[in-house]
Amino acid sequence: MASLDNGMSMLDVPTFWQLIVKGSILLLAVWLDVKTKKSS
């Protein structure tokens, strides 16, 4: 997450979009975790 944050800051991505991207990645990670746990 820190690398992603630093990269987006270096690319001058607005703070609003940084929050959107980080939130989306977290939601995707949780969703994938739930899906893989159910199938096991």
Secondary structure, DSSP 8 states (H G I E B T S, - for coil): -HHHHHHHHHTT--HHHHHHHHHHHHHHHHHHHHHHHHH-
